[in-house]
């Protein structure tokens, strides 16, 4: 299977025993999310340990650098520029539009202005204040970072590396299910922080939606062999979530 700079598709021959690397990649983001929600977010900036903040930053760098480091150390690879698949991009856009419409419908028809979300808006506002994103410009910058580069990093990490390598050890369906559940796991930790006391009624259902989205992006990657389609789809859904987040803040 050819490899290019955009798909970053792993070579066909797997390195010896990739499972330790895969297990590490599937569990490390959850550990990082636990560290963030247990120690970073609840602590006021003036009381926050500089060591802990630096450790968290280094952990995030390690998380997203690890796949490239691992590939570089275990396999020699040839990169070339590939063109996106028109059908893949179109399908990714359609999927994201359907999910975004469902998200807006759920929020604006049932959740907005009620007590279902509890103190989630206040917690989000508190987070934005702690990190200096509590102005319009700050929020737009935060939304752009989450929607564009961060969504690409997640697709590169979860679909290219975790799913892409696991499907060489199993079939793509098993790889898609397992990697998507792992992708969901750190969202469970984060949502539990923003929706405390609502694990079964809100955290788990919303997290399962994340897993379904992750599996759909696995299928897009598997079907079209590049990151354009899942990345664009992920980007658009994250942007829709940012719209909902902004409305929660101004309507609280």
C-alpha positions as CSV (number, residue, x, y, z in Angstrom):
1,X,0.0,0.0,0.0
2,X,1.5,3.3,-1.0
3,X,2.2,5.9,1.6
4,X,1.8,9.7,1.2
5,X,2.2,12.8,3.2
6,X,-1.5,13.3,3.7
7,X,-2.7,9.8,4.3
8,X,0.4,8.9,6.3
9,X,-0.8,5.3,5.8
10,X,1.4,2.8,7.5
11,X,3.3,0.3,5.3
12,X,1.8,-3.1,4.8
13,X,4.4,-5.1,6.8
14,X,3.8,-4.6,10.5
15,X,6.7,-4.1,12.9
16,X,7.3,-6.8,15.5
17,X,4.6,-6.8,18.1
18,X,3.0,-3.3,17.8
19,X,0.5,-4.0,20.6
20,X,2.4,-2.4,23.4
21,X,2.5,0.8,21.4
22,X,-1.2,0.6,20.5
23,X,-2.2,-0.1,24.1
24,X,-0.1,2.8,25.2
25,X,-1.7,5.1,22.7
26,X,-5.2,3.9,23.6
27,X,-4.8,4.5,27.3
28,X,-2.5,7.5,27.6
29,X,-5.0,10.1,26.5
30,X,-7.4,8.9,29.2
31,X,-4.6,9.3,31.8
32,X,-4.0,12.8,30.5
33,X,-7.7,13.7,30.7
34,X,-7.8,12.3,34.3
35,X,-4.8,14.5,35.2
36,X,-6.4,17.5,33.6
37,X,-9.8,17.1,35.3
38,X,-8.5,15.9,38.6
39,X,-5.6,18.3,39.2
40,X,-5.3,21.0,36.5
41,X,-8.9,22.4,36.0
42,X,-10.1,22.4,39.7
43,X,-7.0,24.3,40.8
44,X,-6.9,28.2,40.5
45,X,-4.1,29.4,38.3
46,X,-2.4,31.2,41.1
47,X,-2.3,27.9,43.1
48,X,-1.4,25.6,40.3
49,X,1.9,23.8,40.5
50,X,4.2,24.8,37.7
51,X,5.7,21.3,37.7
52,X,2.3,19.8,37.2
53,X,1.4,22.2,34.4
54,X,4.7,21.5,32.7
55,X,4.2,17.8,33.1
56,X,0.8,18.0,31.5
57,X,2.2,20.0,28.6
58,X,5.0,17.5,28.1
59,X,2.5,14.7,28.2
60,X,0.4,16.3,25.4
61,X,3.5,16.7,23.3
62,X,4.5,13.1,23.9
63,X,1.0,11.9,23.0
64,X,0.9,13.5,19.6
65,X,4.6,13.0,18.8
66,X,4.7,9.3,19.8
67,X,3.2,7.8,16.6
68,X,5.7,9.6,14.4
69,X,8.6,8.7,16.7
70,X,7.5,5.1,16.8
71,X,7.1,4.8,13.0
72,X,10.4,6.5,12.5
73,X,12.2,4.0,14.8
74,X,10.5,0.9,13.5
75,X,10.0,1.3,9.8
76,X,11.5,3.3,7.0
77,X,8.8,5.0,5.0
78,X,8.5,6.9,1.7
79,X,6.2,9.9,1.6
80,X,4.5,11.4,-1.4
81,X,1.7,14.0,-1.8
82,X,-1.7,12.5,-2.4
83,X,-4.9,14.1,-3.7
84,X,-8.1,13.9,-1.6
85,X,-10.9,11.7,-2.8
86,X,-13.9,13.8,-4.0
87,X,-16.3,11.0,-3.0
88,X,-14.7,10.7,0.4
89,X,-14.8,14.4,1.1
90,X,-18.4,14.7,0.0
91,X,-19.4,11.8,2.2
92,X,-17.5,13.2,5.2
93,X,-19.3,16.6,4.7
94,X,-22.7,14.9,4.4
95,X,-22.1,12.9,7.6
96,X,-21.0,16.0,9.5
97,X,-24.0,18.0,8.3
98,X,-26.4,15.3,9.5
99,X,-24.6,15.0,12.9
100,X,-24.5,18.8,13.3
101,X,-28.2,19.1,12.5
102,X,-29.0,16.5,15.1
103,X,-26.7,18.3,17.6
104,X,-28.4,21.7,17.0
105,X,-31.9,20.1,17.1
106,X,-31.1,18.4,20.4
107,X,-29.6,21.5,22.0
108,X,-31.9,24.2,20.7
109,X,-35.1,22.2,21.1
110,X,-34.5,20.3,24.3
111,X,-31.4,21.4,26.2
112,X,-31.1,25.1,25.8
113,X,-32.3,27.1,28.8
114,X,-33.2,24.1,30.9
115,X,-31.5,22.5,33.8
116,X,-30.5,19.3,32.0
117,X,-26.9,20.6,31.4
118,X,-26.7,21.6,35.1
119,X,-23.7,23.8,35.8
120,X,-21.9,22.9,32.6
121,X,-22.0,26.5,31.2
122,X,-20.5,27.8,34.4
123,X,-17.7,25.2,34.3
124,X,-16.9,26.0,30.7
125,X,-16.9,29.7,31.5
126,X,-14.6,29.1,34.4
127,X,-12.2,27.1,32.2
128,X,-12.1,29.9,29.6
129,X,-11.4,32.4,32.3
130,X,-8.5,30.3,33.7
131,X,-6.8,30.1,30.4
132,X,-7.5,33.6,29.1
133,X,-10.1,32.7,26.4
134,X,-13.1,34.5,28.0
135,X,-13.3,37.3,25.5
136,X,-14.9,37.0,22.0
137,X,-11.5,37.0,20.3
138,X,-10.2,34.5,22.8
139,X,-13.1,32.2,22.3
140,X,-12.8,32.4,18.5
141,X,-9.1,31.6,18.7
142,X,-9.9,28.6,21.1
143,X,-12.6,27.4,18.7
144,X,-10.4,27.7,15.7
145,X,-7.6,25.7,17.4
146,X,-10.0,22.9,18.5
147,X,-11.8,22.7,15.2
148,X,-8.8,22.8,12.8
149,X,-5.3,21.7,14.1
150,X,-6.6,19.7,17.1
151,X,-9.1,17.8,15.0
152,X,-6.3,16.9,12.6
153,X,-4.0,15.7,15.4
154,X,-6.8,13.5,16.7
155,X,-7.4,12.0,13.3
156,X,-3.7,11.4,12.7
157,X,-3.5,9.9,16.2
158,X,-6.6,7.8,16.3
159,X,-7.5,6.9,12.7
160,X,-4.1,6.9,11.1
161,X,-2.0,5.3,13.9
162,X,-4.2,3.5,16.3
163,X,-6.9,2.3,13.8
164,X,-4.5,2.1,10.8
165,X,-2.0,-0.1,12.6
166,X,-4.6,-2.2,14.5
167,X,-6.4,-3.2,11.3
168,X,-3.2,-4.9,10.1
169,X,-3.3,-7.1,13.2
170,X,-7.1,-7.8,13.1
171,X,-9.9,-7.0,10.6
172,X,-10.9,-3.4,10.1
173,X,-14.3,-3.8,11.9
174,X,-12.7,-5.0,15.1
175,X,-10.0,-2.3,14.8
176,X,-12.7,0.3,14.3
177,X,-14.7,-0.8,17.3
178,X,-11.8,-1.1,19.7
179,X,-10.0,2.1,18.6
180,X,-13.3,4.0,18.7
181,X,-14.1,2.8,22.2
182,X,-10.6,3.9,23.2
183,X,-11.2,7.3,21.5
184,X,-14.4,7.5,23.6
185,X,-12.7,6.8,26.9
186,X,-11.0,10.1,27.4
187,X,-14.2,11.9,26.5
188,X,-15.9,10.0,29.3
189,X,-13.4,11.5,31.8
190,X,-13.8,15.1,30.4
191,X,-17.6,14.9,30.2
192,X,-17.8,13.5,33.7
193,X,-16.1,16.7,34.9
194,X,-18.5,19.0,33.0
195,X,-21.6,16.9,33.8
196,X,-21.0,15.7,37.4
197,X,-23.7,13.4,38.8
198,X,-25.2,12.6,35.3
199,X,-23.0,9.6,34.3
200,X,-25.7,7.3,33.1
201,X,-28.2,9.8,31.7
202,X,-25.8,12.2,29.9
203,X,-22.1,11.3,30.1
204,X,-22.4,7.8,28.8
205,X,-24.9,8.6,26.0
206,X,-22.9,11.5,24.8
207,X,-19.7,9.5,25.0
208,X,-21.3,6.7,23.0
209,X,-22.1,9.3,20.3
210,X,-18.4,10.1,20.2
211,X,-17.6,6.4,19.7
212,X,-20.1,6.2,16.9
213,X,-18.5,9.2,15.2
214,X,-15.1,7.7,15.7
215,X,-16.2,4.5,14.0
216,X,-17.6,6.4,11.1
217,X,-14.3,8.2,10.7
218,X,-12.5,4.9,10.8
219,X,-14.7,3.7,8.0
220,X,-14.0,6.8,6.0
221,X,-10.3,6.4,6.5
222,X,-10.5,2.7,5.6
223,X,-12.6,3.3,2.5
224,X,-10.7,6.2,1.0
225,X,-7.2,5.7,2.5
226,X,-6.5,9.3,3.4
227,X,-7.2,11.6,6.3
228,X,-8.9,14.4,4.3
229,X,-12.5,13.0,4.6
230,X,-12.4,12.1,8.4
231,X,-10.5,15.3,9.2
232,X,-13.0,17.6,7.4
233,X,-15.9,15.7,9.0
234,X,-14.3,15.9,12.4
235,X,-13.5,19.6,11.9
236,X,-17.1,20.5,10.9
237,X,-18.6,18.6,13.9
238,X,-16.1,20.3,16.3
239,X,-17.1,23.7,14.8
240,X,-20.8,22.9,15.5
241,X,-19.9,21.9,19.1
242,X,-18.2,25.3,19.4
243,X,-21.3,27.1,18.2
244,X,-23.3,25.3,20.9
245,X,-20.7,26.0,23.5
246,X,-20.7,29.7,22.7
247,X,-24.5,29.8,22.9
248,X,-24.4,28.1,26.3
249,X,-22.0,30.8,27.5
250,X,-24.0,33.8,26.3
251,X,-27.4,32.3,27.3
252,X,-26.3,31.2,30.8
